[in-house]
Amino acid sequence: MKKILFIFIVLAFTNNVFAKDKPQAGIFIENYEGMTVFGQSRPGITKQRYYFGHRWSYHDFNNDGIKDFLYSGTMRPINIKTSGKTTAGACGGKKCEGDMPGPTLYLGQKDGSFIDNSKLIIDNRNPSGQSLSRQQLIADFNNDGILDFYLVDHGIGGGNYDGFRDSYFLSQKNKTWLESSSTHLSKKKFKIFNHGGAVGDIDNDGDIDIVLTDLKRVLQCLYNDGTGKMKIKKCGSINAFGIELGDFDNDGDLDIVHGGHEYEGTLTGIALNDGKGKFKKKIKLPVPEGNWGTVPEVSFWDLDKDGDLDIVVSRAGELYVGTGVQVIENLGENKFNSKFYILVDPPKDYVPKHEGNEWNSFVDQLRFSDLDNDNLTDIVLVRPGSLKLKAGSILKNEGGMNFKHIKYKETGNPIKIVDDKMYKDDPSTFFENFEIARGKSKPTDSSKKFKKFIKDKKLENFDLNGFENIDRPILLKRSGASLIAYKYIKHGKDWIDYDILFEWDGLKFPVSMCLEYYPQYNFPANRASLMDRFGFAGLDELSVHGFHICRGKNGYIGGWEIKDPIKEIGIDTLLEDLNFKVRPIIANIPQLSINQRKELLINVDKNIN
């Protein structure tokens, strides 16, 4: 009789996380639960935080019996400052810096909605946040009965593949999660270029460890001492993208199934555990015919219920073009049988030029659940890479290791997409994330200078028709100005035009703003005008201090072309606040509906993403 590995310690530590009908054999935690609800990869409100939301997890993080969502993604280009000759992408390595978003936590409510409680996630690093969160590893690492999370982050670009630091959040007694890499990882400045990772008890000592890939053709193992403290050691020589842990040879320990970059000679296969948490012996898995050499993700389940683990592989072509899913049956004794399902097949004469093309449509998460209650486990295809493969499609298990692709909203697909309307904003959280304070303005050196400058000048009245008041003013820390109202005007192909009303040292002024996209740099920028429509209460004198506003108008103050004399009247700090802080403010103003947010930002985001 085949020996099946059950990780009883995982079940004991995580309490009510797992259902009673749990699958057998060494299942990695982040894929343990059946997915009956398919969460959007980035709901409207999350989309404004991230360049793209790369990963999400669906678990009961706070142990209240209700499932929650944890999102993570990559920093937006608007926040990036570059140094060095090239960045080879948005950011990464040693050549970029900027404000990076931390993970976003939506806690499930009894009414079925989700409220942003990201303020429970505390990251005291400088800078905080992630560059590009490639994968979320969920487990109770410190054995306190609450799920923790390790965010795999390789950064973007750089060419030398130095990688970026990961983020390690451990639960605390005050019901928060604290970034603990400096206190609980043996290497204080640990960073690698890691596409993937997995969790499980690899050294059989009763706690949950971590295995990470490294593009420098090694595996990095993080051995847990039982309290969440990890000792980092190299434990294999595999170059891989995605990996997962499971007992594939039925010897009682956890092995690694890994996806390769086969165009560079790294094959997809299995690395067997020597029983002590080292991975030496390798097994090659079958490769389908055709140009399908990119393997973004691997996973597994006992799909035929014969007591061993079958393997599912997400495949794509060069530059991630096209989508295929390979189902590999485990026949025992390290023998395997393969079936390949092409889901998106680009034209035969199509030549990929870059990764952001329309055929870029790989699946980067695979989940398992008996969606149609026929006692057969189906495969859920989560978060594909483009519009060519719609989110929420499945491979229906028809028995005999045969599967049928059912697209989202087709008959027989029961997956539910969580609608944006179910997400409720916690405004304080969003403004905390963007380091924007709330409150009344206070006199600053700049405001005093400006007040002196306008002392003898005639101020014109302005029309407040159409402005929406903000319940709690948004304070711009440096200048001391407070945003008190806003008004959306219009947008074009590459720009969005809107007005804001602010209070500065007891005086109220309107400002016209433009968010403009520069395609040659793939970069969005705010522009502030103190003259357009309002004339900044009639102060024509300000036009001499700068130029450039939305769509190339002249004679207005712009954020990048301010001349030195403007410092003498104190308005330089206000313009700097407006240019670098207003976009996240506008994107997250509490009174804006989700549709209004989309209307405000959709054209720019289309160009960026």
C-alpha positions as CSV (number, residue, x, y, z in Angstrom):
1,M,0.0,0.0,0.0
2,K,1.4,3.3,-1.0
3,K,2.5,5.6,1.8
4,I,0.8,9.0,1.9
5,L,2.3,11.9,3.7
6,F,-0.1,14.0,5.8
7,I,1.2,17.1,7.4
8,F,-0.7,16.9,10.7
9,I,1.3,19.6,12.3
10,V,0.1,22.1,9.6
11,L,-3.5,21.2,10.4
12,A,-2.9,21.6,14.1
13,F,-1.3,25.0,13.7
14,T,-3.8,26.5,11.3
15,N,-7.0,25.4,13.2
16,N,-10.1,26.3,11.1
17,V,-8.3,27.3,7.9
18,F,-8.8,24.0,6.2
19,A,-12.0,22.2,5.4
20,K,-12.8,18.7,6.6
21,D,-12.7,17.3,3.1
22,K,-9.0,18.1,2.9
23,P,-7.0,16.5,0.1
24,Q,-4.2,14.0,0.7
25,A,-0.5,14.1,0.7
26,G,1.8,17.0,1.4
27,I,-0.3,19.8,0.0
28,F,1.3,23.2,0.1
29,I,-0.6,25.6,2.2
30,E,-1.3,28.4,-0.2
31,N,-3.1,26.0,-2.4
32,Y,-4.9,24.0,0.2
33,E,-8.4,25.4,0.1
34,G,-10.8,24.7,-2.7
35,M,-11.5,27.9,-4.7
36,T,-15.3,28.4,-4.9
37,V,-14.9,32.2,-5.1
38,F,-12.5,33.7,-7.7
39,G,-11.2,37.0,-6.5
40,Q,-10.2,39.7,-9.0
41,S,-6.5,40.1,-9.5
42,R,-6.8,43.8,-8.8
43,P,-10.2,45.3,-7.9
44,G,-10.7,49.0,-8.9
45,I,-9.4,50.4,-5.6
46,T,-6.3,48.1,-5.6
47,K,-5.5,48.9,-9.2
48,Q,-4.7,52.5,-8.2
49,R,-2.1,51.3,-5.7
50,Y,-0.1,48.9,-7.9
51,Y,1.4,49.0,-11.3
52,F,-0.3,45.6,-11.5
53,G,-1.6,43.4,-8.7
54,H,0.5,40.3,-9.2
55,R,-0.7,37.9,-6.5
56,W,-3.6,37.4,-4.1
57,S,-4.5,34.8,-1.5
58,Y,-7.9,33.9,-0.1
59,H,-7.8,32.7,3.5
60,D,-9.2,33.5,6.9
61,F,-6.3,35.6,8.1
62,N,-7.8,36.9,11.4
63,N,-9.5,33.7,12.5
64,D,-13.1,35.1,12.5
65,G,-14.5,32.3,10.3
66,I,-14.8,34.5,7.2
67,K,-12.4,34.4,4.2
68,D,-10.2,37.5,3.5
69,F,-8.1,38.7,0.6
70,L,-4.5,39.6,0.6
71,Y,-3.1,41.4,-2.4
72,S,0.4,42.3,-3.4
73,G,1.9,43.8,-6.5
74,T,4.6,46.0,-7.9
75,M,5.4,49.7,-7.4
76,R,3.9,52.2,-9.9
77,P,6.2,53.9,-12.4
78,I,5.0,57.3,-11.1
79,N,6.9,56.7,-7.9
80,I,10.2,55.6,-9.5
81,K,13.5,57.5,-9.5
82,T,16.2,56.0,-11.5
83,S,20.0,56.1,-11.1
84,G,22.5,54.4,-13.3
85,K,22.6,53.9,-17.1
86,T,19.7,51.5,-17.5
87,T,16.9,49.9,-15.5
88,A,15.9,47.3,-18.0
89,G,12.3,47.6,-16.8
90,A,10.2,49.5,-14.3
91,C,12.5,49.1,-11.4
92,G,14.8,46.7,-9.6
93,G,18.3,45.9,-8.5
94,K,20.4,48.8,-7.3
95,K,19.3,51.2,-10.0
96,C,15.9,52.4,-8.9
97,E,14.3,53.8,-5.8
98,G,10.9,55.1,-4.9
99,D,7.8,54.7,-2.7
100,M,6.7,51.1,-2.9
101,P,3.3,49.8,-1.9
102,G,2.9,47.3,0.8
103,P,0.5,44.4,0.7
104,T,-3.3,45.2,0.8
105,L,-5.5,43.3,3.3
106,Y,-9.2,43.1,2.7
107,L,-11.0,41.5,5.7
108,G,-14.2,39.7,4.9
109,Q,-17.4,40.9,6.6
110,K,-20.6,39.1,7.6
111,D,-22.5,40.8,4.8
112,G,-20.2,39.4,2.1
113,S,-18.2,42.6,1.6
114,F,-14.5,43.2,2.2
115,I,-13.0,46.2,4.0
116,D,-9.5,47.4,3.6
117,N,-7.6,46.9,6.8
118,S,-4.1,47.3,5.5
119,K,-3.2,49.4,8.5
120,L,-2.9,46.0,10.4
121,I,0.2,45.3,8.3
122,I,3.2,47.1,9.7
123,D,6.4,47.6,7.8
124,N,9.0,49.7,9.5
125,R,11.7,49.3,6.9
126,N,13.1,52.3,5.0
127,P,11.8,52.2,2.3
128,S,8.9,50.0,3.2
129,G,6.9,47.9,0.7
130,Q,7.7,45.7,-2.3
131,S,9.2,46.2,-5.7
132,L,7.5,43.2,-7.4
133,S,5.7,40.6,-5.3
134,R,5.9,37.4,-7.3
135,Q,4.3,35.0,-4.9
136,Q,2.6,34.9,-1.5
137,L,3.6,32.0,0.8
138,I,1.0,31.6,3.5
139,A,1.5,29.5,6.7
140,D,1.6,29.8,10.5
141,F,5.4,30.1,10.7
142,N,5.6,31.2,14.4
143,N,3.0,28.7,15.6
144,D,0.6,31.0,17.3
145,G,-2.5,29.8,15.5
146,I,-2.7,32.8,13.0
147,L,-1.5,32.7,9.4
148,D,1.6,34.6,8.5
149,F,2.8,35.5,5.0
150,Y,6.1,35.6,3.2
151,L,6.1,37.7,0.0
152,V,8.5,36.5,-2.7
153,D,9.9,39.6,-4.4
154,H,12.6,39.5,-7.2
155,G,12.4,43.1,-8.3
156,I,12.3,44.1,-11.9
157,G,15.1,44.6,-14.4
158,G,18.6,45.4,-13.7
159,G,20.2,42.9,-16.1
160,N,22.5,41.4,-13.4
161,Y,19.6,39.7,-11.6
162,D,20.8,40.7,-8.2
163,G,17.2,40.5,-7.0
164,F,15.4,42.4,-4.3
165,R,14.5,41.8,-0.7
166,D,11.6,39.6,0.3
167,S,9.0,40.6,2.9
168,Y,8.3,38.4,5.9
169,F,5.3,39.4,8.0
170,L,4.6,37.6,11.3
171,S,1.5,37.8,13.4
172,Q,1.7,39.7,16.7
173,K,-0.1,39.6,20.0
174,N,-1.9,42.9,19.2
175,K,-3.5,41.3,16.1
176,T,-1.2,43.0,13.6
177,W,1.4,41.6,11.2
178,L,4.9,43.0,11.6
179,E,7.6,42.8,8.9
180,S,10.2,40.7,10.7
181,S,13.0,39.9,8.2
182,S,15.6,41.9,10.2
183,T,14.8,39.9,13.4
184,H,13.8,36.4,12.1
185,L,16.0,35.8,9.1
186,S,19.6,34.6,9.6
187,K,20.9,36.8,6.8
188,K,19.9,40.4,7.6
189,K,20.1,41.8,4.1
190,F,18.8,38.7,2.3
191,K,17.9,39.3,-1.3
192,I,17.8,37.0,-4.4
193,F,16.2,37.0,-7.8
194,N,13.4,34.5,-7.0
195,H,10.4,33.8,-9.2
196,G,8.8,31.4,-6.8
197,G,8.7,29.6,-3.5
198,A,6.9,27.0,-1.5
199,V,6.2,26.1,2.1
200,G,6.2,22.9,4.0
201,D,8.1,20.8,6.6
202,I,11.1,19.9,4.4
203,D,13.4,18.7,7.3
204,N,10.7,16.7,9.1
205,D,11.2,18.5,12.5
206,G,7.5,19.5,12.9
207,D,7.4,23.1,11.7
208,I,6.9,24.9,8.4
209,D,10.0,25.8,6.3
210,I,10.4,27.8,3.1
211,V,12.1,26.9,-0.2
212,L,12.9,29.7,-2.7
213,T,14.2,29.6,-6.2
214,D,17.2,31.7,-7.2
215,L,18.1,32.5,-10.8
216,K,21.7,31.8,-10.0
217,R,20.8,28.1,-10.3
218,V,20.5,27.3,-6.6
219,L,17.7,26.6,-4.2
220,Q,17.6,28.6,-1.0
221,C,16.0,26.9,2.0
222,L,14.8,28.7,5.1
223,Y,14.8,26.3,8.0
224,N,12.3,27.2,10.7
225,D,13.3,26.7,14.4
226,G,9.6,26.5,15.4
227,T,9.3,30.2,16.4
228,G,9.4,31.7,12.9
229,K,13.1,32.3,13.0
230,M,14.7,31.1,9.7
231,K,18.2,29.8,9.1
232,I,19.0,30.3,5.4
233,K,21.1,27.8,3.5
234,K,21.6,26.6,-0.1
235,C,19.9,23.3,-0.5
236,G,20.0,22.4,-4.2
237,S,21.3,23.4,-7.6
238,I,18.0,24.0,-9.5
239,N,17.3,27.0,-11.7
240,A,13.5,27.3,-11.7
241,F,10.5,29.6,-12.0
242,G,7.6,28.3,-10.0
243,I,8.1,25.5,-7.5
244,E,5.8,23.5,-5.1
245,L,6.4,20.9,-2.4
246,G,4.8,17.5,-2.3
247,D,5.7,13.8,-1.8
248,F,6.0,12.5,-5.3
249,D,7.9,9.3,-4.6
250,N,5.9,8.4,-1.5
251,D,8.8,8.0,0.8
252,G,7.4,10.3,3.5
253,D,9.2,13.5,2.8
254,L,8.5,16.6,0.7
255,D,10.0,16.8,-2.8
256,I,10.1,19.7,-5.2
257,V,8.3,20.0,-8.5
258,H,9.8,22.9,-10.5
259,G,9.0,24.8,-13.7
260,G,11.9,25.6,-15.9
261,H,12.8,28.2,-18.5
262,E,13.3,25.6,-21.2
263,Y,14.5,28.0,-23.8
264,E,17.6,28.5,-21.7
265,G,18.1,24.8,-21.0
266,T,16.3,24.6,-17.7
267,L,13.9,21.7,-17.8
268,T,10.7,21.1,-15.8
269,G,11.0,18.3,-13.4
270,I,11.2,17.0,-9.8
271,A,14.0,17.2,-7.3
272,L,13.8,14.5,-4.6
273,N,14.3,15.2,-0.9
274,D,17.1,13.2,0.8
275,G,15.0,13.2,4.0
276,K,17.1,16.0,5.6
277,G,15.8,19.0,3.6
278,K,18.4,18.7,0.7
279,F,17.3,18.2,-2.9
280,K,19.8,16.3,-5.0
281,K,18.3,13.6,-7.3
282,K,16.4,15.0,-10.3
283,I,13.6,13.5,-12.4
284,K,12.8,15.0,-15.9
285,L,9.1,15.4,-16.7
286,P,7.7,15.1,-20.2
287,V,7.7,18.1,-22.5
288,P,4.9,18.7,-25.0
289,E,5.5,19.3,-28.7
290,G,5.6,22.8,-30.0
291,N,6.9,26.2,-28.9
292,W,5.8,25.9,-25.2
293,G,9.1,26.3,-23.4
294,T,8.2,29.0,-20.8
295,V,6.8,27.5,-17.5
296,P,5.5,30.3,-15.2
297,E,3.8,28.0,-12.7
298,V,3.6,24.4,-11.6
299,S,1.2,22.7,-9.1
300,F,-0.2,19.3,-8.2
301,W,-3.2,17.3,-6.8
302,D,-4.2,13.7,-6.7
303,L,-6.5,14.2,-9.7
304,D,-7.2,10.5,-10.3
305,K,-7.5,9.5,-6.6
306,D,-5.0,6.7,-6.9
307,G,-2.9,7.8,-3.8
308,D,-0.1,9.7,-5.6
309,L,0.3,13.3,-6.7
310,D,-0.4,14.3,-10.3
311,I,1.2,17.5,-11.7
312,V,-0.3,20.4,-13.6
313,V,2.0,22.8,-15.5
314,S,1.2,26.3,-16.9
315,R,3.0,26.8,-20.2
316,A,3.5,29.6,-22.7
317,G,5.6,30.3,-25.7
318,E,8.5,32.7,-26.2
319,L,7.9,36.0,-24.3
320,Y,4.9,34.4,-22.6
321,V,2.9,34.3,-25.8
322,G,0.0,31.8,-25.8
323,T,-1.4,29.7,-23.1
324,G,-1.3,26.0,-22.5
325,V,-1.9,23.7,-19.5
326,Q,-0.2,20.4,-19.2
327,V,-1.7,17.7,-17.0
328,I,0.9,15.0,-16.0
329,E,-0.4,11.8,-14.5
330,N,1.9,10.2,-11.9
331,L,2.1,6.4,-12.8
332,G,4.3,5.6,-9.8
333,E,8.0,4.5,-9.7
334,N,9.0,7.9,-11.2
335,K,7.0,7.3,-14.4
336,F,4.6,9.9,-15.9
337,N,2.0,10.3,-18.7
338,S,1.3,13.7,-20.1
339,K,-1.7,15.5,-21.8
340,F,-1.5,19.0,-23.1
341,Y,-4.4,21.5,-23.6
342,I,-3.8,24.6,-25.7
343,L,-6.1,27.3,-24.4
344,V,-4.8,30.3,-26.4
345,D,-2.9,29.7,-29.6
346,P,-1.4,32.8,-31.4
347,P,-1.3,32.9,-35.2
348,K,1.5,30.7,-36.6
349,D,3.2,33.7,-38.3
350,Y,3.0,35.8,-35.1
351,V,6.4,37.1,-34.0
352,P,6.4,38.4,-30.4
353,K,8.1,41.8,-30.0
354,H,7.7,42.4,-26.3
355,E,6.0,40.9,-23.2
356,G,3.1,43.3,-23.2
357,N,1.5,42.1,-26.4
358,E,-2.1,40.9,-26.8
359,W,-1.2,37.2,-27.0
360,N,0.7,37.4,-23.6
361,S,-1.8,35.3,-21.8
362,F,-0.2,32.7,-19.5
363,V,-1.8,31.3,-16.3
364,D,0.2,32.1,-13.2
365,Q,-1.9,30.4,-10.5
366,L,-3.5,27.0,-10.5
367,R,-6.1,26.0,-7.9
368,F,-8.1,22.9,-7.3
369,S,-11.7,22.2,-6.3
370,D,-14.7,20.0,-7.1
371,L,-16.6,22.8,-8.6
372,D,-19.6,20.8,-10.0
373,N,-19.9,18.3,-7.1
374,D,-19.3,15.3,-9.3
375,N,-16.6,13.9,-6.9
376,L,-13.9,14.8,-9.4
377,T,-11.4,17.6,-8.8
378,D,-11.4,20.4,-11.4
379,I,-8.5,22.8,-12.1
380,V,-9.2,26.5,-11.7
381,L,-7.1,28.8,-13.9
382,V,-6.4,31.9,-11.9
383,R,-5.1,35.3,-13.1
384,P,-4.1,34.9,-16.7
385,G,-1.8,37.4,-18.2
386,S,-4.0,39.2,-20.8
387,L,-7.4,39.6,-22.3
388,K,-7.0,36.7,-24.7
389,L,-7.7,34.3,-21.8
390,K,-10.5,35.6,-19.6
391,A,-10.2,35.3,-15.8
392,G,-12.0,32.4,-14.2
393,S,-11.8,29.7,-16.7
394,I,-11.5,26.1,-15.6
395,L,-10.4,22.6,-16.8
396,K,-13.3,20.4,-15.9
397,N,-12.3,16.9,-14.8
398,E,-14.3,14.4,-17.0
399,G,-12.6,11.3,-15.4
400,G,-9.8,9.1,-16.7
401,M,-7.4,12.1,-16.5
402,N,-9.3,13.9,-19.3
403,F,-10.2,17.6,-19.0
404,K,-12.4,20.0,-20.9
405,H,-11.7,23.8,-21.0
406,I,-14.7,25.8,-19.9
407,K,-14.3,29.6,-20.2
408,Y,-15.6,32.1,-17.8
409,K,-19.4,32.6,-17.9
410,E,-19.8,29.5,-20.1
411,T,-22.4,26.9,-19.1
412,G,-20.9,24.7,-16.5
413,N,-18.5,27.3,-15.1
414,P,-19.7,28.1,-11.5
415,I,-16.9,30.4,-10.6
416,K,-18.0,33.6,-9.0
417,I,-16.1,36.8,-9.6
418,V,-16.0,39.1,-6.6
419,D,-17.6,42.4,-7.8
420,D,-16.0,45.8,-7.1
421,K,-19.2,46.8,-5.3
422,M,-18.3,44.3,-2.5
423,Y,-15.2,46.2,-1.6
424,K,-15.6,49.0,1.0
425,D,-13.0,51.6,1.4
426,D,-11.4,52.5,4.7
427,P,-10.2,56.0,3.7
428,S,-7.8,56.4,6.6
429,T,-5.9,53.3,5.4
430,F,-5.5,54.5,1.9
431,F,-4.2,57.8,2.9
432,E,-1.8,56.3,5.4
433,N,-0.5,54.1,2.7
434,F,0.3,57.2,0.6
435,E,1.7,59.0,3.5
436,I,-0.9,61.7,3.2
437,A,-2.1,63.3,6.5
438,R,-5.5,64.6,7.2
439,G,-6.4,67.8,9.0
440,K,-6.3,71.6,8.8
441,S,-3.5,73.5,7.3
442,K,-1.0,75.3,9.5
443,P,1.2,78.3,8.6
444,T,4.6,77.3,7.1
445,D,7.5,79.4,5.9
446,S,6.3,79.0,2.4
447,S,2.7,80.0,3.2
448,K,3.9,83.0,5.1
449,K,6.0,84.1,2.1
450,F,3.1,83.7,-0.2
451,K,0.7,85.5,2.1
452,K,3.1,88.4,2.2
453,F,3.3,88.2,-1.7
454,I,-0.4,88.7,-2.2
455,K,-1.0,91.1,0.7
456,D,-1.5,94.2,-1.6
457,K,-3.0,92.3,-4.5
458,K,-6.7,92.1,-5.5
459,L,-8.2,88.6,-5.3
460,E,-11.0,87.6,-7.6
461,N,-13.9,85.5,-6.5
462,F,-14.2,82.0,-8.1
463,D,-17.2,79.7,-8.8
464,L,-17.5,76.7,-6.5
465,N,-20.2,75.1,-8.7
466,G,-19.5,71.4,-9.2
467,F,-16.9,71.0,-6.5
468,E,-17.3,68.0,-4.1
469,N,-16.3,68.7,-0.5
470,I,-14.0,66.4,1.3
471,D,-15.3,65.5,4.8
472,R,-11.9,65.4,6.3
473,P,-9.4,67.7,4.7
474,I,-6.3,66.1,3.2
475,L,-3.1,67.8,4.5
476,L,-0.1,68.1,2.3
477,K,2.6,67.8,4.9
478,R,5.5,69.8,3.4
479,S,3.6,72.9,2.3
480,G,1.0,72.8,5.0
481,A,-1.9,73.2,2.4
482,S,-5.1,71.2,2.9
483,L,-7.2,69.9,0.0
484,I,-10.8,70.6,0.9
485,A,-12.7,69.9,-2.4
486,Y,-12.3,68.5,-5.9
487,K,-14.0,68.6,-9.3
488,Y,-13.5,66.3,-12.3
489,I,-13.4,68.1,-15.6
490,K,-12.7,65.9,-18.6
491,H,-10.2,63.5,-20.1
492,G,-8.6,62.8,-23.5
493,K,-6.5,59.9,-24.8
494,D,-3.4,60.6,-22.7
495,W,-4.6,63.1,-20.1
496,I,-7.1,63.7,-17.3
497,D,-8.1,67.2,-16.3
498,Y,-9.5,68.1,-12.9
499,D,-9.6,70.9,-10.3
500,I,-8.9,70.9,-6.6
501,L,-9.7,73.5,-4.0
502,F,-7.2,73.9,-1.2
503,E,-6.8,76.1,1.9
504,W,-3.4,77.6,2.7
505,D,-2.8,79.7,5.8
506,G,-6.4,80.7,6.1
507,L,-6.8,81.5,2.3
508,K,-8.7,79.4,-0.2
509,F,-7.5,78.9,-3.8
510,P,-8.5,76.7,-6.7
511,V,-5.9,74.8,-8.8
512,S,-6.3,73.1,-12.1
513,M,-4.5,69.8,-12.4
514,C,-3.6,67.6,-15.3
515,L,-2.5,64.0,-15.2
516,E,-0.7,63.5,-18.5
517,Y,0.9,60.4,-20.0
518,Y,4.2,60.6,-21.8
519,P,4.4,57.6,-24.2
520,Q,8.0,58.1,-25.1
521,Y,9.0,57.6,-21.5
522,N,6.1,55.3,-20.4
523,F,5.5,57.7,-17.6
524,P,2.6,59.7,-16.1
525,A,3.0,63.1,-14.5
526,N,0.9,65.6,-12.7
527,R,0.9,69.2,-13.9
528,A,-0.4,72.1,-11.8
529,S,-1.8,75.3,-13.2
530,L,-2.5,78.3,-11.1
531,M,-3.9,80.2,-14.0
532,D,-6.1,77.9,-16.1
533,R,-9.9,78.6,-15.6
534,F,-9.5,80.4,-12.3
535,G,-6.4,82.6,-12.8
536,F,-5.5,81.6,-9.2
537,A,-7.9,84.2,-7.9
538,G,-6.6,86.7,-10.5
539,L,-2.9,86.7,-9.8
540,D,-1.5,87.1,-13.4
541,E,1.9,87.8,-11.9
542,L,2.4,84.1,-11.4
543,S,2.6,83.4,-15.1
544,V,6.2,84.7,-15.3
545,H,7.5,82.0,-13.0
546,G,6.9,78.9,-15.2
547,F,5.1,77.3,-18.1
548,H,3.7,73.9,-19.3
549,I,0.3,72.6,-18.3
550,C,-1.8,69.8,-19.8
551,R,-1.5,69.3,-23.5
552,G,1.4,71.8,-24.0
553,K,-0.2,75.1,-23.1
554,N,2.1,78.0,-22.4
555,G,2.1,80.7,-19.8
556,Y,1.2,78.5,-16.8
557,I,3.1,77.2,-13.9
558,G,4.2,73.6,-14.3
559,G,5.8,71.2,-12.0
560,W,9.1,70.7,-13.8
561,E,9.9,74.1,-15.2
562,I,9.7,76.3,-12.2
563,K,12.2,79.1,-12.1
564,D,14.2,80.0,-9.0
565,P,12.5,83.3,-8.2
566,I,9.3,81.4,-7.4
567,K,11.0,80.2,-4.1
568,E,11.0,83.8,-3.0
569,I,7.2,83.9,-2.9
570,G,6.9,80.5,-1.2
571,I,4.8,78.7,-3.8
572,D,7.5,76.1,-4.8
573,T,6.7,73.7,-2.0
574,L,3.0,73.8,-2.7
575,L,3.6,73.0,-6.4
576,E,5.9,70.1,-5.4
577,D,3.3,68.7,-3.1
578,L,0.7,69.0,-5.9
579,N,2.7,67.4,-8.6
580,F,3.9,64.4,-6.6
581,K,1.0,63.7,-4.3
582,V,-2.2,64.6,-6.0
583,R,-2.6,61.6,-8.3
584,P,-2.9,59.1,-5.4
585,I,-5.1,61.5,-3.6
586,I,-7.5,61.8,-6.5
587,A,-7.4,58.1,-7.1
588,N,-8.4,57.4,-3.6
589,I,-10.8,60.2,-2.6
590,P,-13.4,58.5,-0.4
591,Q,-16.4,60.2,-2.1
592,L,-15.5,58.9,-5.5
593,S,-17.4,55.9,-6.7
594,I,-15.5,53.0,-8.3
595,N,-16.9,54.0,-11.7
596,Q,-15.7,57.6,-11.1
597,R,-12.2,56.4,-10.2
598,K,-12.1,54.4,-13.4
599,E,-13.3,57.4,-15.4
600,L,-10.6,59.6,-13.8
601,L,-7.7,57.2,-14.5
602,I,-8.6,54.7,-17.1
603,N,-6.9,56.3,-20.1
604,V,-3.6,56.8,-18.4
605,D,-3.7,53.3,-16.9
606,K,-4.4,51.9,-20.3
607,N,-1.1,53.3,-21.6
608,I,0.9,52.4,-18.5
609,N,-0.4,48.8,-18.1
